[in-house]
Amino acid sequence: MNGYSVAIVGATGLVGQEFIKVLLQRNFPMNLVHLFASDRSAGRKLMVGQQEIEVKETSPDSFEGIDIALFSAGSEVSRHFSPIAARAGAVVIDNSAAFRMEPWVPLVVPEVNPEDIKWHKGIIANPNCSTIQMVVALYPLHKVNPIKRIVVSTYQSVSGTGSAAVEELTVQTRQVLEGQTTIPHVYPHQIAFNVLPEIDVFLDDGYTKEEWKMVEETKKIMHADDIAISATCVRVPVFTGHSEAIHVEFSSPMFPDEAERILAQAPGVKILDDTSISLYPHPWAAAGTDEVFVGRIRRDVSHPNGLVMWVVADNLRKGAALNAVQIAEEMIKRDWLNPEGGKK
């Protein structure tokens, strides 16, 4: 086969457009690309390389002849159309939370658990953006010195919410600078020049669903149900790039220089750590890149077996589109496109 037939569902959204960029930049082996979205976006035309392709409304008939369907259109759309696509013979890589915790659906970060792709039944889940960058940074250390506890605080950009949130931050910033009153629509409070410790809905225990996702998804991806995890997820007035302050307790002491040596050789990780010249990861520099950046690696002075680190990544790329495309690449490389592991 010269290439695969690829569908992008949610093609007009921020992640959908990033799918197109990543597929082209990585020379993904595709011979046909089909773009789908809601009826509101149907009829729009998007450039895919040198070709202009019309966006069509997603329907039950959209997936005939499709090999790989990349979904980023929300949980409701995924729950409805992903099983239809899988029955039509496509492998769905879904960026929503719809199937992540289903025991029959692999939840995959290729640098951590690529072998889980093999047992897919037509649907593979792409993890939450903040979870992805954390496990890419922590798993290489966990393999050497098992992690017992993680305490993480996130600083998540507005692009994680979507294009309406990016527009809201833009408008509110201008309004504040001009002395005008802001009226929030996307978020419960003004996001410009503000931080909001609320991402997704609040649960009965006081945590948000986003925080719960980080806990449960990390355990599933790393196959480590015994790790104790606590998360606080915060929305910040940044356009692109999620940052995380991570406190890790290992089974035995690990020194910062050892962690840096391990991470310097880990796939998908780039170390930026020289405080003498203020070298550390930050979201403005991480935007548009593929790596998970790690810096400020230091001893946790509150625990003899602890380290603290600062981790940053582009949430639209490694946190979403890039990770999904890497799953597809791994699946093709290992001949796992079919649930049985054979070629179509």
C-alpha positions as CSV (number, residue, x, y, z in Angstrom):
1,M,0.0,0.0,0.0
2,N,1.4,3.4,-1.0
3,G,-0.5,5.2,1.7
4,Y,-3.4,5.2,4.0
5,S,-6.8,6.9,3.8
6,V,-7.0,9.3,6.8
7,A,-10.1,11.1,8.2
8,I,-9.9,14.0,10.6
9,V,-13.0,14.6,12.6
10,G,-13.2,18.1,14.1
11,A,-10.9,19.4,11.3
12,T,-11.7,23.0,11.8
13,G,-10.8,23.1,15.5
14,L,-7.4,24.0,16.9
15,V,-6.4,20.4,17.3
16,G,-7.9,19.4,14.0
17,Q,-5.8,22.0,12.2
18,E,-2.8,20.8,14.2
19,F,-3.5,17.3,12.9
20,I,-3.1,18.5,9.4
21,K,0.2,20.3,10.2
22,V,1.7,17.3,12.0
23,L,0.7,14.8,9.3
24,L,2.3,16.9,6.6
25,Q,5.4,17.8,8.7
26,R,6.1,14.2,9.5
27,N,5.4,12.9,5.9
28,F,2.8,10.6,7.2
29,P,2.1,7.8,4.6
30,M,-1.4,8.9,3.4
31,N,-2.8,9.0,0.0
32,L,-6.2,10.5,0.9
33,V,-7.3,12.9,3.5
34,H,-11.0,13.5,4.4
35,L,-12.0,16.4,6.6
36,F,-15.1,16.3,8.8
37,A,-16.7,18.6,11.3
38,S,-20.2,19.7,12.5
39,D,-22.9,21.0,10.1
40,R,-21.9,24.5,11.1
41,S,-18.4,24.1,9.6
42,A,-19.4,22.0,6.6
43,G,-18.6,23.6,3.3
44,R,-15.4,25.4,4.6
45,K,-12.3,24.6,2.6
46,L,-8.9,24.0,4.3
47,M,-5.5,23.6,2.7
48,V,-3.8,20.3,3.1
49,G,-0.4,20.8,1.6
50,Q,-1.0,22.1,-1.9
51,Q,-4.6,20.8,-2.0
52,E,-7.7,22.5,-1.0
53,I,-10.2,20.1,0.6
54,E,-13.8,20.8,1.5
55,V,-14.9,20.0,5.1
56,K,-17.9,17.7,5.1
57,E,-20.5,17.1,7.9
58,T,-19.7,14.0,9.9
59,S,-22.2,11.3,9.2
60,P,-22.5,7.5,9.7
61,D,-21.4,7.1,6.1
62,S,-18.2,9.2,6.5
63,F,-15.9,6.3,7.3
64,E,-16.3,3.9,4.4
65,G,-12.8,3.2,3.0
66,I,-11.1,5.0,5.9
67,D,-8.0,3.3,7.4
68,I,-7.3,5.8,10.3
69,A,-9.7,8.3,11.8
70,L,-8.3,11.0,14.0
71,F,-11.0,12.4,16.3
72,S,-10.9,15.7,18.1
73,A,-14.5,16.9,18.2
74,G,-15.5,16.3,21.8
75,S,-16.7,13.4,23.9
76,E,-20.3,13.4,22.6
77,V,-19.3,13.2,19.0
78,S,-16.7,10.5,19.8
79,R,-19.1,8.3,21.7
80,H,-21.5,8.4,18.8
81,F,-19.2,8.2,15.7
82,S,-16.1,6.3,17.0
83,P,-17.9,2.9,17.2
84,I,-19.4,3.5,13.7
85,A,-16.0,4.3,12.3
86,A,-14.5,1.2,13.9
87,R,-17.3,-1.0,12.5
88,A,-16.6,0.4,9.1
89,G,-13.0,-0.8,9.4
90,A,-11.2,2.3,10.5
91,V,-8.9,2.5,13.5
92,V,-10.0,5.5,15.6
93,I,-7.5,7.5,17.6
94,D,-9.7,9.6,19.8
95,N,-8.5,12.8,21.5
96,S,-11.6,13.2,23.8
97,A,-12.1,11.7,27.2
98,A,-14.9,9.4,26.0
99,F,-13.0,6.1,26.0
100,R,-9.9,6.8,28.1
101,M,-10.8,4.8,31.1
102,E,-12.7,2.0,29.3
103,P,-10.7,-1.2,30.2
104,W,-11.0,-2.4,26.6
105,V,-9.5,0.7,25.1
106,P,-5.7,1.3,25.1
107,L,-4.7,4.7,26.5
108,V,-1.3,5.3,24.8
109,V,1.7,7.6,25.0
110,P,4.2,6.0,22.5
111,E,7.3,6.8,24.6
112,V,5.7,5.0,27.6
113,N,3.4,2.1,26.6
114,P,3.5,1.5,22.8
115,E,2.8,-2.2,23.4
116,D,-0.7,-1.4,24.5
117,I,-1.6,-0.4,20.9
118,K,-1.5,-4.1,20.0
119,W,-4.7,-5.0,21.8
120,H,-6.9,-2.3,20.4
121,K,-10.4,-3.3,19.2
122,G,-10.7,-0.4,16.7
123,I,-10.5,2.5,19.1
124,I,-7.3,3.9,20.8
125,A,-7.6,6.8,23.3
126,N,-5.2,9.8,23.3
127,P,-4.6,10.9,26.9
128,N,-5.3,14.2,28.4
129,C,-2.8,16.9,27.4
130,S,-1.4,17.5,30.9
131,T,-1.1,13.8,31.5
132,I,0.9,13.2,28.4
133,Q,3.7,15.6,29.1
134,M,3.9,14.4,32.8
135,V,4.3,10.7,32.0
136,V,6.8,11.4,29.2
137,A,9.0,13.1,31.8
138,L,8.4,10.7,34.7
139,Y,8.3,7.2,33.1
140,P,12.1,7.0,32.3
141,L,12.8,7.8,36.0
142,H,10.1,5.4,37.2
143,K,11.8,2.5,35.2
144,V,15.0,3.1,37.1
145,N,13.6,4.0,40.6
146,P,9.9,3.2,41.0
147,I,7.8,6.3,41.9
148,K,5.7,6.1,45.0
149,R,4.0,9.5,45.0
150,I,3.4,12.5,42.6
151,V,2.1,15.9,43.6
152,V,1.6,18.1,40.5
153,S,0.3,21.6,39.9
154,T,-0.4,22.6,36.3
155,Y,-0.5,26.0,34.6
156,Q,-2.6,25.3,31.5
157,S,-3.0,27.5,28.5
158,V,-6.4,28.7,27.1
159,S,-5.9,26.8,23.8
160,G,-6.6,23.7,25.7
161,T,-10.2,24.9,25.9
162,G,-10.4,25.8,22.2
163,S,-10.5,28.6,19.7
164,A,-13.3,30.5,21.6
165,A,-11.1,30.7,24.7
166,V,-8.1,32.0,22.7
167,E,-10.4,34.7,21.3
168,E,-11.7,35.5,24.8
169,L,-8.2,36.0,26.2
170,T,-7.4,38.2,23.2
171,V,-10.5,40.4,23.6
172,Q,-10.3,40.6,27.4
173,T,-6.6,41.6,27.3
174,R,-7.4,44.4,25.0
175,Q,-10.4,45.5,27.2
176,V,-8.3,45.5,30.4
177,L,-5.5,47.5,28.8
178,E,-8.1,50.0,27.5
179,G,-9.8,50.3,30.9
180,Q,-13.0,48.6,29.8
181,T,-15.1,46.1,31.7
182,T,-14.8,42.4,30.7
183,I,-17.6,40.0,30.5
184,P,-16.6,36.3,30.6
185,H,-18.3,33.8,28.4
186,V,-16.0,30.8,28.0
187,Y,-14.7,30.7,31.6
188,P,-16.6,31.5,34.9
189,H,-14.3,34.5,35.5
190,Q,-12.1,36.8,33.6
191,I,-9.0,35.0,32.3
192,A,-7.0,38.0,31.2
193,F,-4.4,38.9,33.9
194,N,-5.9,36.2,36.1
195,V,-5.5,32.5,37.0
196,L,-8.4,30.1,37.6
197,P,-8.0,26.9,39.6
198,E,-10.9,25.3,37.8
199,I,-10.5,23.1,34.7
200,D,-13.5,21.0,33.8
201,V,-16.3,20.4,36.3
202,F,-15.9,20.1,40.1
203,L,-16.5,16.6,41.6
204,D,-18.0,15.8,45.0
205,D,-14.6,15.4,46.6
206,G,-13.6,19.0,45.7
207,Y,-11.2,18.0,42.9
208,T,-12.0,18.8,39.3
209,K,-12.5,16.3,36.6
210,E,-9.2,17.4,35.0
211,E,-7.4,16.6,38.2
212,W,-9.1,13.2,38.3
213,K,-8.0,12.6,34.7
214,M,-4.4,13.2,35.6
215,V,-4.6,10.7,38.5
216,E,-6.4,7.9,36.8
217,E,-4.8,8.2,33.3
218,T,-1.3,8.2,34.7
219,K,-1.9,5.0,36.5
220,K,-3.4,3.3,33.4
221,I,-0.6,4.5,31.0
222,M,2.2,3.6,33.4
223,H,0.6,0.4,34.6
224,A,1.2,1.6,38.1
225,D,-2.0,1.5,40.2
226,D,0.0,1.9,43.4
227,I,1.3,5.3,42.7
228,A,-0.3,8.0,45.0
229,I,-1.1,11.1,42.9
230,S,-2.6,14.5,43.7
231,A,-3.1,17.2,41.2
232,T,-4.2,20.9,41.2
233,C,-5.0,22.1,37.6
234,V,-5.0,25.8,36.9
235,R,-5.9,27.8,33.8
236,V,-3.5,30.7,33.1
237,P,-3.6,33.6,30.6
238,V,-1.2,31.9,28.1
239,F,-2.2,31.1,24.6
240,T,-0.3,27.9,24.0
241,G,1.8,25.6,26.2
242,H,1.1,23.8,29.4
243,S,3.5,24.0,32.4
244,E,3.7,21.7,35.4
245,A,5.5,21.9,38.8
246,I,6.0,18.2,39.7
247,H,7.0,16.8,43.1
248,V,8.0,13.2,42.9
249,E,8.8,10.7,45.7
250,F,10.8,7.7,44.6
251,S,11.3,4.3,46.3
252,S,14.9,5.3,47.1
253,P,16.9,8.6,46.8
254,M,17.6,9.9,43.3
255,F,19.9,12.8,42.8
256,P,19.2,15.6,40.3
257,D,22.3,14.9,38.2
258,E,21.2,11.2,37.9
259,A,17.7,12.2,36.8
260,E,19.1,14.6,34.3
261,R,21.4,11.9,32.8
262,I,18.4,9.6,32.4
263,L,16.1,12.2,30.9
264,A,18.7,13.5,28.5
265,Q,18.6,10.1,26.8
266,A,14.8,9.6,27.1
267,P,12.7,9.7,23.9
268,G,10.7,12.9,23.4
269,V,12.4,14.7,26.3
270,K,14.7,17.8,26.1
271,I,16.6,19.1,29.1
272,L,16.8,22.9,29.6
273,D,18.4,23.4,33.0
274,D,21.0,26.0,33.7
275,T,19.8,28.5,36.3
276,S,23.0,30.5,36.1
277,I,21.7,31.9,32.7
278,S,17.9,31.6,33.5
279,L,17.7,28.6,31.2
280,Y,14.5,26.6,31.9
281,P,11.4,25.6,29.9
282,H,8.6,28.2,29.4
283,P,5.5,28.0,27.3
284,W,6.3,30.9,24.9
285,A,9.4,29.0,23.7
286,A,7.7,25.6,23.7
287,A,4.9,26.6,21.4
288,G,5.2,25.0,18.0
289,T,7.7,22.3,19.2
290,D,7.4,18.6,19.6
291,E,9.4,17.8,22.7
292,V,8.6,17.7,26.4
293,F,10.9,20.1,28.1
294,V,12.3,19.5,31.6
295,G,14.2,21.9,33.8
296,R,14.7,23.1,37.3
297,I,15.5,19.6,38.5
298,R,16.3,19.8,42.2
299,R,16.1,17.9,45.4
300,D,12.8,18.1,47.3
301,V,14.1,19.4,50.6
302,S,10.9,18.1,52.3
303,H,11.6,14.4,51.5
304,P,14.9,12.4,51.3
305,N,13.6,10.4,48.3
306,G,12.1,13.4,46.5
307,L,12.8,15.5,43.4
308,V,11.1,18.6,42.0
309,M,11.0,19.5,38.3
310,W,9.4,21.9,35.9
311,V,7.9,20.4,32.8
312,V,6.5,22.3,29.7
313,A,5.1,21.2,26.4
314,D,2.9,22.4,23.5
315,N,-0.5,21.2,24.5
316,L,-1.8,21.2,20.9
317,R,1.1,19.2,19.6
318,K,2.6,16.6,22.0
319,G,-0.5,17.2,24.2
320,A,-2.9,16.2,21.4
321,A,-2.2,16.0,17.7
322,L,1.4,14.9,17.7
323,N,0.8,12.1,20.2
324,A,-2.2,10.8,18.2
325,V,-0.1,10.8,15.0
326,Q,2.8,9.1,16.8
327,I,0.3,6.4,17.9
328,A,-0.7,5.9,14.2
329,E,2.9,5.7,13.1
330,E,3.7,3.1,15.8
331,M,0.7,1.1,14.8
332,I,1.8,1.1,11.1
333,K,5.4,0.3,11.9
334,R,4.5,-2.7,14.0
335,D,1.7,-3.9,11.6
336,W,-1.0,-3.5,14.2
337,L,-3.5,-1.6,12.1
338,N,-6.0,-4.4,12.4
339,P,-7.1,-5.6,15.9
340,E,-5.6,-9.0,15.0
341,G,-2.3,-7.3,14.0
342,G,-2.4,-8.1,10.3
343,K,-2.5,-5.9,7.3
344,K,-5.8,-4.9,5.7
